[in-house]
Amino acid sequence: MPEIILDGLRKSFGGCPAADGLSLKVNDGEYLCILGPTGSGKTTCLRMICGLTKPDSGRVLFDGTDVTDVPVSERKATMLSQAYSLFPPKTVYENVMFSPQIKEWDEETSKQLVKSMIKMVHMENKANSYPRELSGGQQQRTALARALASDSDILLLDEPLRALDARLRLELRQELRSLVKDMGLTAIHVTHDQDEALEMADRIAVIRKGRIVQIGTPMEVFQNPRTPFVANFVGRSNIFIGKISSVCEAFTEVMLGNGSLIRARRTDIPAGTDVAVAIKIGSTRIPIVEKPTEERPEPEQPQGFFRGRVERILYEGATVTIEVDVKDVGLVSSKLPNRRYDDYKAGDEVTVTWIPDKANVFEISPDGIDEELRLD
């Protein structure tokens, strides 16, 4: 299957850039997820790869061959769009059979392939139904089966699980990935769902304003973000603004505007630099501390860790998020296992702690932290 290289792609619509020097390498047989907010250029990227949109400049290469001007029909790249584009007069079975029939494949092989694709997306009971008789999620599953039944080396998926209910979406994540791997395809899967990307991808490419801002394995992108935007987009983070006070071998000390001194991982950024510290809400902890007495005074808190009052508790199923109001800092969040739900109530005074190595330090860009964190 082909290796895909995007070399400095640029594309604007009405003067608004959708791709701004977009460069990316997708390995042979890789399942790559492109993750980014709405309007970041994800769909435009897919359309330039399959040939539906011509870049203003730059190149698209398959296995080293420039295919920028090659027609869609000759690229062997199938794109599953958000619009589904099913044929209204054809049943589910006939829609999925369309590509094998056009390419005149062996009839028995085609039937077996189509049946297996329909079964994979749980549409066996709707095989003889027409698109008008299907829900949005059922139409999306049919379109996915049709894309998988095509004779393509490259599968381009634009939010393929978006319209499905939560349970089916979770079930299809691994089934889709496994099927793509079994078929030996190179797949690029666009999504704004970070959990989907983290679970399915060999690598994740984070896109913002038409540029790839970071690419790496799910663990690399989640644990070692390169920018505050990535830190907050791929797993919600607490963001604190301050100035580096000192850097030692084990950690960095950052002085916040309210005088609090917090600890973060070691950095090469020099002391005196204005920085943002990002800590994933799942990396913070709220220890349960018994109320002090005369015999057992309140223990001394580690320097740099926050003290505040519980503002609210959000139940999220397997987890709970505790939001703590810290004076002159604001809300600091901590995601904990749901068994901790009854350990706190609004108004409790608590301590929020973290391991310094879990706190990333970023030099603030000239545009400021608010611009860095914007999703548009």
C-alpha positions as CSV (number, residue, x, y, z in Angstrom):
1,M,0.0,0.0,0.0
2,P,1.2,3.5,-0.7
3,E,3.2,5.9,1.4
4,I,1.5,9.4,1.2
5,I,3.5,12.6,1.4
6,L,1.9,16.1,1.5
7,D,4.5,18.6,0.6
8,G,3.7,22.3,1.5
9,L,0.1,22.2,0.4
10,R,-1.7,25.6,0.3
11,K,-5.4,26.1,-0.4
12,S,-7.6,29.2,0.2
13,F,-11.3,29.7,-0.3
14,G,-12.4,33.3,-0.7
15,G,-9.1,34.5,0.7
16,C,-9.4,32.3,3.8
17,P,-6.7,29.6,4.1
18,A,-7.8,26.0,4.6
19,A,-4.3,24.6,4.1
20,D,-1.3,26.8,5.0
21,G,1.9,25.0,4.0
22,L,0.4,21.7,5.1
23,S,3.1,19.0,5.2
24,L,2.6,15.4,6.3
25,K,4.0,11.9,5.8
26,V,1.7,8.9,6.2
27,N,3.5,5.6,6.3
28,D,2.7,2.6,4.1
29,G,-0.2,0.6,5.9
30,E,-0.6,3.2,8.6
31,Y,-3.8,4.1,10.4
32,L,-3.4,7.9,10.9
33,C,-5.9,10.1,12.6
34,I,-6.0,13.8,11.8
35,L,-7.4,15.5,14.9
36,G,-8.4,19.1,15.1
37,P,-11.2,21.6,15.8
38,T,-13.9,22.5,13.3
39,G,-12.5,24.7,10.5
40,S,-8.9,23.6,11.0
41,G,-8.6,22.1,7.5
42,K,-9.2,18.4,8.1
43,T,-11.7,17.8,5.3
44,T,-9.7,20.0,2.8
45,C,-6.7,17.8,3.5
46,L,-8.6,14.6,2.6
47,R,-10.1,16.2,-0.5
48,M,-6.6,17.2,-1.8
49,I,-5.3,13.6,-1.2
50,C,-8.1,12.0,-3.2
51,G,-8.1,14.6,-5.9
52,L,-11.5,16.3,-5.3
53,T,-9.8,19.6,-4.5
54,K,-6.7,20.9,-6.3
55,P,-4.2,22.7,-4.1
56,D,-3.2,26.2,-5.0
57,S,0.4,25.1,-4.5
58,G,2.4,22.2,-3.1
59,R,2.4,18.5,-4.0
60,V,0.7,15.2,-3.2
61,L,2.9,12.1,-3.6
62,F,2.0,8.4,-3.5
63,D,5.1,6.2,-3.1
64,G,7.3,9.1,-4.3
65,T,5.2,9.7,-7.5
66,D,3.6,13.2,-7.8
67,V,-0.2,12.7,-8.2
68,T,-1.2,16.3,-7.7
69,D,-2.7,16.5,-11.2
70,V,-3.8,12.8,-11.5
71,P,-7.6,12.4,-11.9
72,V,-9.6,11.1,-9.0
73,S,-10.5,7.9,-10.9
74,E,-6.8,6.9,-11.2
75,R,-5.7,7.5,-7.6
76,K,-7.1,4.3,-6.0
77,A,-8.1,6.4,-3.0
78,T,-11.7,6.2,-1.7
79,M,-13.1,9.0,0.5
80,L,-16.1,8.5,2.8
81,S,-17.5,12.0,3.3
82,Q,-19.9,13.3,5.9
83,A,-22.6,13.6,3.3
84,Y,-22.8,9.8,2.8
85,S,-23.7,10.2,-1.0
86,L,-25.7,7.0,-1.2
87,F,-27.7,6.2,-4.3
88,P,-31.4,6.7,-3.5
89,P,-32.8,4.1,-5.9
90,K,-30.5,1.4,-4.6
91,T,-30.8,-0.8,-1.5
92,V,-28.1,-1.1,1.1
93,Y,-26.9,-4.3,-0.6
94,E,-26.9,-2.6,-4.0
95,N,-25.1,0.5,-2.8
96,V,-22.3,-1.7,-1.3
97,M,-22.2,-3.8,-4.4
98,F,-21.7,-0.8,-6.6
99,S,-17.9,-0.7,-6.8
100,P,-17.4,-4.5,-7.3
101,Q,-20.0,-4.4,-10.1
102,I,-18.4,-1.4,-11.9
103,K,-15.0,-3.1,-11.7
104,E,-16.5,-6.4,-12.9
105,W,-15.1,-8.5,-10.1
106,D,-16.0,-12.2,-9.9
107,E,-19.7,-12.5,-8.9
108,E,-19.3,-15.0,-6.0
109,T,-16.3,-13.1,-4.6
110,S,-18.2,-9.9,-4.8
111,K,-21.2,-11.3,-3.0
112,Q,-19.1,-12.6,-0.2
113,L,-17.2,-9.4,0.2
114,V,-20.4,-7.3,0.2
115,K,-22.1,-9.6,2.8
116,S,-19.1,-9.4,5.1
117,M,-19.0,-5.6,4.8
118,I,-22.7,-5.3,5.6
119,K,-22.3,-7.6,8.6
120,M,-19.3,-5.7,9.9
121,V,-21.4,-2.5,10.1
122,H,-24.4,-4.4,11.6
123,M,-26.8,-3.7,8.7
124,E,-27.8,-7.3,7.9
125,N,-31.4,-6.6,8.8
126,K,-31.5,-3.6,6.5
127,A,-29.8,-5.0,3.5
128,N,-32.9,-4.7,1.3
129,S,-33.8,-1.2,2.6
130,Y,-33.4,2.0,0.7
131,P,-31.6,5.1,2.0
132,R,-34.8,7.0,2.6
133,E,-35.8,4.2,5.0
134,L,-32.7,4.5,7.1
135,S,-31.7,6.7,10.0
136,G,-28.7,9.0,9.7
137,G,-26.5,6.5,11.6
138,Q,-27.7,3.6,9.3
139,Q,-26.9,5.6,6.2
140,Q,-23.4,6.4,7.6
141,R,-22.8,2.7,8.3
142,T,-23.9,1.8,4.7
143,A,-21.6,4.4,3.3
144,L,-18.7,3.0,5.4
145,A,-19.4,-0.5,4.1
146,R,-19.5,0.8,0.5
147,A,-16.1,2.5,1.0
148,L,-14.5,-0.6,2.4
149,A,-15.8,-2.7,-0.5
150,S,-14.0,-0.6,-3.1
151,D,-10.8,-1.6,-4.7
152,S,-8.7,1.1,-3.1
153,D,-5.2,1.2,-1.6
154,I,-6.1,4.4,0.4
155,L,-9.1,4.9,2.6
156,L,-10.0,8.4,3.6
157,L,-12.5,8.7,6.4
158,D,-14.1,12.0,7.2
159,E,-15.8,11.7,10.6
160,P,-16.9,8.1,9.8
161,L,-18.5,7.4,13.2
162,R,-20.0,10.9,13.8
163,A,-23.7,10.0,13.4
164,L,-23.6,6.8,15.3
165,D,-25.0,6.3,18.8
166,A,-22.4,6.1,21.6
167,R,-22.5,2.3,22.1
168,L,-22.2,1.5,18.4
169,R,-19.5,4.1,17.9
170,L,-17.3,2.4,20.6
171,E,-17.9,-1.0,19.1
172,L,-17.1,0.0,15.6
173,R,-13.8,1.8,16.5
174,Q,-11.8,-1.4,16.9
175,E,-13.7,-3.3,14.2
176,L,-13.0,-0.6,11.7
177,R,-9.3,-0.4,12.6
178,S,-8.9,-4.2,12.5
179,L,-10.6,-4.5,9.2
180,V,-8.4,-1.8,7.6
181,K,-5.3,-3.5,9.0
182,D,-6.5,-6.9,7.7
183,M,-7.1,-5.5,4.2
184,G,-3.6,-3.9,4.2
185,L,-4.9,-0.4,3.5
186,T,-3.3,3.0,4.3
187,A,-6.0,4.9,6.2
188,I,-6.4,8.5,7.1
189,H,-9.2,9.1,9.6
190,V,-10.4,12.7,10.3
191,T,-12.1,13.4,13.6
192,H,-12.5,16.0,16.3
193,D,-13.1,13.3,18.9
194,Q,-9.9,12.9,20.9
195,D,-10.9,9.6,22.5
196,E,-11.6,8.2,19.0
197,A,-8.2,9.3,17.8
198,L,-6.3,8.0,20.9
199,E,-7.9,4.6,20.7
200,M,-7.7,4.0,16.9
201,A,-4.6,5.7,15.6
202,D,-1.1,4.3,15.0
203,R,-0.2,8.0,15.0
204,I,-2.1,11.2,15.5
205,A,-1.5,14.4,13.5
206,V,-3.0,17.5,15.3
207,I,-4.0,20.1,12.8
208,R,-4.7,23.8,13.5
209,K,-5.3,26.6,11.0
210,G,-4.2,24.5,8.1
211,R,-0.9,23.3,9.6
212,I,0.2,20.2,11.4
213,V,1.3,21.4,14.8
214,Q,2.3,17.9,16.2
215,I,2.4,14.3,15.0
216,G,3.3,11.3,17.0
217,T,1.9,8.2,18.7
218,P,-1.2,8.7,20.8
219,M,0.9,8.4,24.0
220,E,3.5,10.9,22.7
221,V,0.9,13.5,21.8
222,F,-1.1,13.1,25.0
223,Q,1.8,13.0,27.4
224,N,4.3,15.3,25.7
225,P,2.4,18.0,23.9
226,R,4.5,20.6,22.0
227,T,2.2,23.6,22.5
228,P,-0.4,24.7,25.0
229,F,-3.1,24.2,22.3
230,V,-2.2,20.5,21.9
231,A,-2.0,20.1,25.7
232,N,-5.5,21.5,26.1
233,F,-7.1,19.9,23.0
234,V,-5.8,16.4,23.4
235,G,-7.0,15.8,26.9
236,R,-8.3,18.8,28.9
237,S,-5.6,20.6,30.9
238,N,-5.3,23.1,33.7
239,I,-3.4,26.1,32.4
240,F,-1.4,28.4,34.6
241,I,0.5,31.5,33.6
242,G,3.6,32.6,35.4
243,K,7.4,33.2,35.2
244,I,10.1,30.7,35.7
245,S,11.7,31.2,39.1
246,S,14.4,28.5,38.9
247,V,15.3,25.3,37.1
248,C,17.0,22.4,38.8
249,E,17.9,18.9,37.8
250,A,14.6,17.4,39.0
251,F,12.0,20.1,38.3
252,T,11.2,23.7,37.3
253,E,9.7,26.2,39.7
254,V,7.2,28.7,38.3
255,M,6.0,31.8,40.2
256,L,2.4,32.6,39.4
257,G,0.9,36.1,39.4
258,N,-0.6,35.6,42.9
259,G,2.7,34.7,44.4
260,S,2.1,30.9,44.4
261,L,5.2,28.8,43.5
262,I,4.4,25.6,41.6
263,R,6.6,22.8,40.3
264,A,6.7,21.4,36.8
265,R,8.9,19.1,34.7
266,R,12.4,20.2,34.0
267,T,12.8,22.6,31.0
268,D,15.6,24.3,29.0
269,I,13.6,27.5,29.1
270,P,15.7,30.0,31.1
271,A,14.7,31.6,34.4
272,G,12.8,34.8,34.1
273,T,10.8,33.7,31.0
274,D,7.0,34.1,31.0
275,V,5.5,30.6,30.5
276,A,2.3,28.5,30.6
277,V,2.2,25.4,32.7
278,A,-0.3,22.7,31.5
279,I,-1.4,19.8,33.7
280,K,-3.9,17.2,32.5
281,I,-6.9,17.2,34.8
282,G,-6.4,13.4,35.0
283,S,-2.9,14.0,36.4
284,T,-4.0,16.0,39.4
285,R,-4.9,14.4,42.7
286,I,-7.0,15.5,45.7
287,P,-5.7,13.5,48.8
288,I,-8.3,12.8,51.5
289,V,-7.0,14.5,54.6
290,E,-8.6,14.0,58.0
291,K,-9.5,17.2,59.8
292,P,-6.7,18.3,62.1
293,T,-7.0,18.1,65.9
294,E,-4.8,19.4,68.8
295,E,-3.1,16.0,68.9
296,R,-2.8,15.7,65.1
297,P,-2.2,19.1,63.5
298,E,-2.7,19.7,59.9
299,P,0.2,18.3,57.8
300,E,2.4,20.7,56.0
301,Q,1.5,20.9,52.3
302,P,4.2,20.4,49.6
303,Q,5.4,23.8,48.2
304,G,3.6,24.8,45.0
305,F,0.5,22.7,45.4
306,F,-2.8,24.5,45.6
307,R,-5.3,24.8,48.5
308,G,-8.9,25.7,47.7
309,R,-12.6,24.9,48.2
310,V,-14.6,22.5,46.1
311,E,-16.8,24.5,43.8
312,R,-18.7,21.6,42.1
313,I,-18.6,17.9,41.5
314,L,-19.4,16.5,38.0
315,Y,-20.4,12.9,37.7
316,E,-19.2,11.4,34.4
317,G,-19.9,7.7,34.7
318,A,-16.5,6.0,35.2
319,T,-15.0,9.2,36.5
320,V,-15.9,12.3,38.4
321,T,-14.4,15.8,37.9
322,I,-13.8,17.9,41.0
323,E,-13.6,21.6,40.3
324,V,-11.7,23.5,43.1
325,D,-11.8,27.3,43.5
326,V,-8.3,28.5,44.3
327,K,-8.0,32.1,45.5
328,D,-6.5,34.4,42.9
329,V,-6.0,31.4,40.5
330,G,-9.5,30.3,39.5
331,L,-10.9,26.9,39.0
332,V,-8.5,23.9,39.1
333,S,-9.9,20.6,37.9
334,S,-9.1,17.0,38.9
335,K,-10.5,13.9,37.2
336,L,-10.8,11.0,39.6
337,P,-12.3,7.5,39.6
338,N,-16.0,7.5,40.3
339,R,-15.5,5.7,43.6
340,R,-14.3,9.1,44.9
341,Y,-17.6,10.7,44.3
342,D,-18.8,10.6,47.9
343,D,-15.5,11.7,49.3
344,Y,-16.2,15.4,48.7
345,K,-19.0,17.9,48.8
346,A,-19.2,21.5,47.7
347,G,-17.5,23.8,50.1
348,D,-14.9,21.3,51.4
349,E,-11.4,22.7,51.7
350,V,-9.0,20.4,49.8
351,T,-5.5,20.3,48.4
352,V,-4.8,19.8,44.7
353,T,-1.5,18.0,44.0
354,W,0.4,16.6,41.1
355,I,3.7,15.0,40.2
356,P,6.0,17.8,38.8
357,D,7.0,15.6,35.8
358,K,3.3,15.6,34.7
359,A,3.3,19.4,34.3
360,N,4.4,20.6,30.9
361,V,6.1,24.1,30.5
362,F,5.7,26.2,27.4
363,E,7.1,29.5,26.5
364,I,4.2,31.9,25.7
365,S,4.1,33.0,22.1
366,P,4.0,36.7,21.2
367,D,0.3,36.4,20.3
368,G,-0.5,35.5,24.0
369,I,-2.0,32.5,25.7
370,D,-5.6,33.3,24.8
371,E,-4.8,33.2,21.1
372,E,-2.8,30.0,21.5
373,L,-5.7,28.2,23.1
374,R,-8.4,29.3,20.7
375,L,-10.2,26.5,18.9
376,D,-11.1,28.5,15.7
